[in-house]
C-alpha cells in the first residue's frame, strides 16, 4: 500500500474578471441554470434586495421609458418642422401674388407678425431712402445706405452668409427697435442676398431663449432666400 500523500490543492477565490469572462463566453449559462436566477439577489436603489430577473425587468422598463421620451421628442420636432414648412409655403405663395414692392413689404410684415409670431420685426434694405418714399410700412421698413455708420454694430454679421441668432447687443437693438429695444430678449438676423447684398431681416422675441446660437437656421435661411428673391423683382 502506497504511503505517498495526495497533492494538496490551494483554493483561491475566483476573480470577478474571470466570472465576467466566463459569462460572456457562455451567454446561455442562465438558460441552463434557470433556477439560479431566482436565488441571485442584487441591491435595490430604494433599499433592500431584488432578484436578478426583477432587476433586469426594471432596467428594461427604464430603457423603454427613455425610448418613449426620445420618440415623443422626435414626433414633436417633426410636427414643428411640418408647421414651419407650411408657413414658408404660404409665405412663398403670398410673395408670388404681390404686385409691387409695397405689396411685397406688407406681405413680409404680416407673415412675421401673424404667421411666425414675431414680437418685433424690421426689414432693412440698403439704398437711397428717397427712392422708397412711396413705401408705407411703418416701423417695420427701414432704408439705409450700406456704408451708414449706424450699421457698424452689424459689420460681422454683414460679412457672413448665414443667419445669426442669439442675444443682440444694445446698439443693435436700439438701431432696429428704438423704444421697444428693452423688450427684446433674443433676436435672429437673416441676410437677404449674398452677404446681405439687398439688406436683412431682423426678428425679435421677448423670450430670451427663442433664438439662440445652437438652434437650426435652415428655415430662417429659406425665408431669407424667398424674401430676397421677391425683392429682386422690383
C-alpha positions in Angstrom: 0.0 0.0 0.0 1.4 3.3 -1.1 2.2 5.9 1.6 2.6 8.7 -0.9 0.5 11.7 0.1 -2.1 13.1 -2.3 -1.3 16.6 -3.7 -2.9 19.4 -1.9 -4.8 22.0 -3.9 -4.9 25.6 -2.8 -8.4 27.1 -3.1 -8.1 30.6 -4.5 -11.1 32.9 -4.9 -12.3 33.3 -8.5 -11.8 36.8 -9.7 -14.7 39.0 -10.8 -13.0 39.3 -14.2 -12.9 35.5 -14.6 -16.6 35.3 -13.8 -17.3 38.0 -16.3 -15.2 36.4 -19.0 -16.9 33.1 -18.4 -20.4 34.5 -18.6 -19.5 36.4 -21.8 -18.1 33.2 -23.3 -21.2 31.2 -22.2 -24.3 33.5 -22.7 -26.6 30.5 -22.3 -25.4 29.8 -18.8 -28.5 31.1 -17.1 -30.7 29.2 -19.5 -29.0 26.0 -18.5 -29.3 27.0 -14.8 -32.6 28.9 -14.7 -33.3 28.1 -11.1 -30.1 30.1 -10.2 -31.8 33.3 -11.3 -34.4 33.2 -8.6 -31.7 32.9 -5.9 -29.5 35.7 -7.0 -30.2 39.0 -5.3 -29.0 42.5 -6.1 -29.1 45.7 -4.0 -32.1 47.9 -4.9 -31.8 51.6 -5.3 -34.5 52.3 -2.8 -33.1 49.8 -0.3 -33.4 46.0 0.2 -32.7 43.5 -2.5 -34.4 42.2 -5.6 -33.8 39.1 -7.8 -31.7 39.3 -10.9 -34.8 38.8 -13.0 -36.6 41.7 -11.3 -33.6 43.9 -11.8 -33.4 43.0 -15.5 -37.2 43.8 -15.8 -36.7 47.1 -14.1 -33.8 48.0 -16.4 -35.8 47.1 -19.4 -38.7 49.3 -18.2 -36.3 52.2 -17.7 -34.9 51.7 -21.2 -38.4 51.6 -22.6 -39.4 54.8 -20.9 -36.2 56.5 -22.2 -37.0 55.3 -25.8 -40.6 56.6 -25.4 -39.4 60.0 -24.4 -37.0 60.1 -27.3 -39.7 59.1 -29.7 -42.1 61.7 -28.3 -39.4 64.4 -28.7 -38.8 63.3 -32.3 -42.5 63.5 -33.1 -42.8 67.0 -31.6 -39.8 68.1 -33.7 -41.4 66.6 -36.8 -44.7 68.3 -36.1 -42.9 71.7 -35.5 -41.0 71.3 -38.8 -44.2 70.5 -40.7 -45.8 73.6 -39.3 -42.8 75.7 -40.3 -42.8 74.2 -43.8 -46.5 75.1 -44.2 -45.8 78.7 -43.1 -42.9 79.1 -45.5 -45.1 77.6 -48.3 -47.8 80.1 -47.5 -45.3 83.0 -47.5 -44.0 81.9 -50.9 -47.5 82.0 -52.4 -48.2 85.4 -50.9 -44.9 86.8 -52.2 -45.7 85.5 -55.7 -49.1 87.2 -55.5 -47.6 90.6 -54.6 -47.9 93.0 -57.5 -45.3 95.6 -56.4 -42.7 96.4 -53.7 -45.3 97.9 -51.4 -47.3 94.6 -51.5 -44.2 92.6 -51.0 -43.1 94.5 -47.9 -46.6 94.3 -46.4 -46.7 90.6 -47.1 -43.5 90.0 -45.2 -44.6 92.2 -42.3 -47.9 90.3 -42.0 -46.1 87.0 -42.2 -43.7 87.9 -39.4 -46.4 89.2 -37.2 -49.2 86.6 -37.6 -47.6 83.6 -39.3 -44.3 83.4 -37.5 -45.4 85.1 -34.2 -42.6 87.7 -34.0 -42.9 90.1 -31.2 -40.9 92.7 -33.3 -39.5 92.6 -36.8 -37.8 95.0 -39.1 -37.0 94.8 -42.8 -33.8 96.7 -43.6 -33.0 97.5 -47.2 -29.8 99.1 -48.5 -30.1 102.1 -50.8 -31.2 105.7 -51.1 -34.2 106.3 -48.8 -35.6 108.9 -51.3 -36.3 106.1 -53.8 -38.6 104.4 -51.3 -40.8 107.3 -50.2 -43.9 105.6 -51.6 -43.5 102.6 -49.3 -45.7 102.8 -46.2 -45.0 100.1 -43.8 -44.4 102.0 -40.5 -41.6 101.0 -38.3 -41.2 97.6 -40.0 -39.5 99.1 -43.1 -36.1 100.8 -42.9 -33.9 102.0 -45.7 -30.2 103.0 -45.1 -27.0 103.2 -47.2 -24.8 100.2 -46.9 -21.9 102.3 -45.6 -24.1 104.1 -43.0 -22.2 104.4 -39.7 -25.3 103.1 -37.8 -24.6 99.7 -39.3 -21.3 99.4 -37.6 -22.6 97.0 -34.9 -23.7 94.7 -37.7 -20.3 94.5 -39.6 -19.5 90.9 -38.6 -23.0 89.7 -39.5 -23.0 91.6 -42.8 -19.7 89.9 -43.8 -21.1 86.5 -43.3 -23.5 84.4 -45.4 -25.8 82.8 -42.8 -28.5 83.9 -40.3 -27.3 84.6 -36.8 -29.3 84.0 -33.6 -28.8 85.0 -30.0 -29.0 87.9 -27.7 -28.3 91.1 -29.6 -26.1 93.9 -28.4 -27.7 97.1 -27.1 -26.5 99.1 -30.0 -28.1 96.7 -32.5 -31.4 96.6 -30.6 -31.6 100.4 -30.4 -31.0 100.8 -34.1 -33.6 98.3 -35.0 -36.3 98.6 -32.4 -35.8 102.0 -30.8 -38.2 102.4 -27.9 -39.0 98.7 -27.8 -35.4 97.6 -27.6 -35.7 96.8 -23.9 -38.4 94.3 -24.6 -36.3 92.1 -26.9 -34.8 89.1 -25.2 -33.3 87.4 -28.3 -33.1 88.1 -32.0 -32.5 86.5 -35.4 -30.7 88.3 -38.2 -31.4 87.0 -41.7 -29.3 88.2 -44.6 -31.1 89.0 -47.9 -29.0 88.1 -50.9 -25.4 87.1 -50.9 -23.6 88.6 -47.9 -26.8 90.7 -47.3 -26.4 92.5 -50.6 -30.0 93.6 -50.5 -30.4 94.1 -46.8 -31.5 91.9 -43.9 -34.5 90.9 -41.8 -34.4 91.2 -38.0 -36.8 89.1 -36.0 -37.1 89.9 -32.3 -38.6 88.0 -29.5 -39.3 88.8 -25.8 -38.3 85.3 -25.0 -34.5 85.2 -24.3 -34.4 81.5 -25.4 -36.5 81.8 -28.5 -33.4 82.5 -30.7 -30.1 81.0 -29.6 -26.7 80.2 -31.3 -27.3 76.5 -31.1 -30.6 76.4 -33.0 -31.1 75.2 -36.5 -31.1 78.1 -39.0 -32.2 76.2 -42.1 -35.7 77.5 -42.0 -34.5 81.1 -41.4 -32.2 80.8 -44.4 -35.1 79.6 -46.6 -37.2 82.5 -45.5 -34.3 84.9 -46.4 -33.9 83.3 -49.8 -37.7 83.7 -50.5 -37.8 87.3 -49.5 -34.6 88.2 -51.3 -35.9 86.6 -54.5 -39.2 88.5 -54.2 -37.5 91.8 -53.6 -35.1 91.4 -56.5 -38.1 91.6 -58.9 -38.5 95.2 -58.0 
